[in-house]
Amino acid sequence: MQEPPSNAFEEKSILKMLLTDDGSYTLFDSESGELFHNRAGALTEALHNYLKPSRALDTLISAGQLRVLDVCFGLGYNSFVLLEEALRTEVPGRISIVAIEKDPAVLAMCTEVLKDERLSHLRNCIGERFPQSGFTYENGFITIEMQIMPNDFRTVITELTCDFDLVFHDPFSPRNAAQLWTVDIFKQYQRLLESRSGAVLTYSSAVAVRSALRMTGFDVRRTAAVGGKSGGTLATLNSSYYSDEYKCFSLSCQEEGRLLTSSAVPYRDPSFSADSRTVSNLRQQELKKISEQRKPA
Ligand SMILES: C[S@@+](CC[C@H](N)C(=O)[O-])C[C@H]1O[C@@H](n2cnc3c(N)ncnc32)[C@H](O)[C@@H]1O
């Protein structure tokens, strides 16, 4: 990871952008101590863990529309890479994105992200400044509607009623933000995807995350590895639509095996309001109970 050269933009901003190995930017989150993206590249991660396995453009071609819920929108890479590809390839149809990001200071940095030449089609259609509440764009072949909700997604998720084709789930890791990876959140995604043949995509391959998705009724697959990581997860209610051909693979025997161990005990928070420590402690208590029950009498 190299730091970008100092410039006026950096001096003005509170958050410091860092360059990843593919030349795209990420941010450092001081609360979790995590980078927003894989060091191999923010853009590369969006492409391999989100866009490619999602079959987003196939869905757009076959249905004429695509509805995406982008949770923890951050610098916007997951949606931006999708929109750039749709604009570049001139796939006709309507793309609607509901993006949720709680930090306005992060949203303010999206304008810098859009300066990347690899996002030039998108920049040309929305202009130099990224509109923080979203935008609508229409030309002869494509209509784009992006709505940005400036909320903690847990406070709005139960109220969302639209049907989505895809959910991009991109919070900080379960180790630091356990409250954002609960079985209760995944049940909401199941509800929002139910009438479509869609999928939830995330960079995480954590056993507790995959098991929670499976418990909720999803078929779980592994997506391609990015950098040194082991590959993310695609969870779908329509397993016949996704296969190795689309860069999402059946879990290996080892991965299946881990789902049978105590690591598979999920995070829970039916209140949608607990903090990470409370959610982790509850999981520890559940693990303890299970191990006591397993002890020979
Ligand atoms: C790992 S970064 C996301 C990276 C992002 N998808 C991108 O492409 O740049 C996590 C983001 O989630 C946001 N976030 C954390 N907790 C949240 C919550 N409860 N609701 C909404 N956004 C949240 C953070 O502000 C941060 O921008």
The ligand as a Tripos MOL2 file, in Angstrom:
@<TRIPOS>MOLECULE
LIG
   27    29     1     0     0
SMALL
NO_CHARGES

@<TRIPOS>ATOM
      1 C1        -16.0730   -1.4480    4.3890 C.3       1 LIG1
      2 S1        -16.7210    0.1490    4.1390 S.3       1 LIG1
      3 C2        -17.6850   -0.0250    2.7030 C.3       1 LIG1
      4 C3        -16.9600    0.1190    1.3990 C.3       1 LIG1
      5 C4        -17.8980    0.4890    0.3000 C.3       1 LIG1
      6 N1        -18.8670   -0.4750   -0.0520 N.3       1 LIG1
      7 C5        -17.1520    0.9890   -0.8960 C.2       1 LIG1
      8 O1        -17.3080    0.4730   -1.9860 O.co2     1 LIG1
      9 O2        -16.3950    1.9390   -0.7170 O.co2     1 LIG1
     10 C6        -18.0180    0.1830    5.3500 C.3       1 LIG1
     11 C7        -18.9260    1.4020    5.2510 C.3       1 LIG1
     12 O3        -20.0820    1.1380    6.0200 O.3       1 LIG1
     13 C8        -20.4850    2.3180    6.6830 C.3       1 LIG1
     14 N2        -21.2950    1.8540    7.8140 N.ar      1 LIG1
     15 C9        -20.8530    1.2680    8.9620 C.ar      1 LIG1
     16 N3        -21.8910    0.9110    9.7300 N.ar      1 LIG1
     17 C10       -23.0100    1.2580    9.0530 C.ar      1 LIG1
     18 C11       -24.3960    1.1320    9.3260 C.ar      1 LIG1
     19 N4        -24.8270    0.5720   10.4640 N.pl3     1 LIG1
     20 N5        -25.2840    1.5860    8.4150 N.ar      1 LIG1
     21 C12       -24.8550    2.1790    7.2720 C.ar      1 LIG1
     22 N6        -23.5480    2.3330    6.9600 N.ar      1 LIG1
     23 C13       -22.6310    1.8760    7.8320 C.ar      1 LIG1
     24 C14       -19.1920    2.9940    7.0330 C.3       1 LIG1
     25 O4        -19.3850    4.3820    7.2330 O.3       1 LIG1
     26 C15       -18.3610    2.6940    5.7990 C.3       1 LIG1
     27 O5        -18.5150    3.6980    4.8580 O.3       1 LIG1
@<TRIPOS>BOND
     1     1     2 1
     2     2     3 1
     3     2    10 1
     4     3     4 1
     5     4     5 1
     6     5     6 1
     7     5     7 1
     8     7     8 2
     9     7     9 1
    10    10    11 1
    11    11    12 1
    12    11    26 1
    13    12    13 1
    14    13    14 1
    15    13    24 1
    16    14    15 ar
    17    14    23 ar
    18    15    16 ar
    19    16    17 ar
    20    17    18 ar
    21    17    23 ar
    22    18    19 1
    23    18    20 ar
    24    20    21 ar
    25    21    22 ar
    26    22    23 ar
    27    24    25 1
    28    24    26 1
    29    26    27 1
@<TRIPOS>SUBSTRUCTURE
     1 LIG1         1 GROUP 0 **** ****
